[in-house]
Amino acid sequence: SQDRSVDKYMKTLEEVNQNPDFREFMSAEEDNRKIENSLRREAIEQGSLAEKQSIAKAMLNDNLDVNTISKYTGLSEEEIKILK
C-alpha cells in the first residue's frame, strides 16, 4: 500500500518534470532568484563601500595619513585621495 503510494508519487513527479511548461516555469523562477540574489549582494557591497568611505572621511578629518586609512578601511590610496 505504502509502496504503491510512493510509486504513484514518483510517477507523477516524473511526469511533471517532463512537462515543458513546468520546466520553463522553473527555469524562469530560478533565473528570478539568481537576479534577486545578485541585486541583494550588490546592495550589500554598495552599503559596505559607503560605510568604508564614511569611515575614511572621518579618519581624514582626524588628519590620519592616507596609508593608515587604506590599511584599516581596505580602500585604495587613490580612492581615499578622491574623498579628500
C-alpha positions in Angstrom: 0.0 0.0 0.0 2.7 2.5 1.0 4.9 1.3 -1.8 2.1 1.9 -4.3 1.6 5.4 -2.9 5.3 6.1 -3.3 5.4 4.7 -6.8 2.4 6.8 -7.8 4.0 9.9 -6.3 7.3 9.2 -8.2 5.4 8.6 -11.4 3.6 11.9 -11.1 6.8 13.7 -10.2 8.5 12.3 -13.3 5.6 13.4 -15.5 5.6 16.9 -14.1 9.4 17.2 -14.5 9.0 16.1 -18.2 6.3 18.8 -18.8 8.0 21.5 -20.9 5.7 24.2 -19.5 6.7 23.3 -15.9 10.4 23.2 -16.8 10.2 26.6 -18.4 8.4 27.9 -15.4 11.0 26.5 -13.0 13.8 27.9 -15.2 12.2 31.4 -15.1 11.8 31.1 -11.3 15.4 30.1 -10.9 16.5 33.0 -13.1 14.5 35.4 -11.0 16.0 34.0 -7.8 19.5 34.5 -9.2 18.8 38.0 -10.3 17.3 38.9 -6.8 20.4 37.3 -5.1 22.7 39.3 -7.4 20.8 42.6 -6.6 20.9 41.8 -2.9 24.6 41.1 -3.0 25.3 44.3 -5.0 23.3 46.4 -2.5 25.3 44.9 0.4 28.5 45.6 -1.3 27.4 49.2 -2.1 26.5 49.7 1.6 29.8 48.3 2.7 31.7 50.6 0.3 29.6 53.6 1.6 30.5 52.7 5.2 34.2 52.4 4.4 34.1 55.7 2.7 32.4 57.3 5.6 35.0 55.9 8.0 37.8 57.1 5.7 36.3 60.6 5.7 36.2 60.6 9.4 39.8 59.5 9.6 40.8 62.2 7.1 39.1 64.7 9.3 41.2 63.5 12.2 44.3 64.1 9.9 45.3 60.4 9.7 47.6 59.7 6.8 46.3 58.0 3.6 48.4 54.9 4.0 47.0 54.2 7.5 43.4 54.9 6.3 43.9 52.5 3.4 45.3 49.8 5.8 42.2 49.9 8.1 39.4 50.5 5.5 40.7 48.4 2.6 40.2 51.3 0.3 43.0 52.1 -2.1 45.1 55.2 -1.6 43.6 56.6 -4.8 40.0 56.0 -3.6 40.9 57.9 -0.3 42.5 60.8 -2.2 39.3 61.2 -4.2 37.4 61.5 -0.9 39.5 64.5 0.3 
